[in-house]
């Protein structure tokens, strides 16, 4: 397995484990759907993942495209599983808003 990616999150003033840096907004049609609905779906997915994995998972960066979590031993152990779960949620949201 590859080493986890590290992203410095200015929002948290620390290095975080980066789960994704996908440009989701490039893949959704916000002309057809409201931006509010899209961001609501993203926040619900983040909340669901954070609850399931018992860790903070949030969007960082200027455009919020860096999905990150704290760099802890438990999160490093579950890293590949959480990356896969984030990818599944992103694909679901992209499909929903395309």
Secondary structure, DSSP 8 states (H G I E B T S, - for coil): ----EEEEETTTTEEEEEEE---GGGTS-TTTS-HHHHHHHHHHHHHHHHHHHTS-EEEESSSS-EEEEE--HHHHHTHHHHHHHHHHHHHHHHHHT-
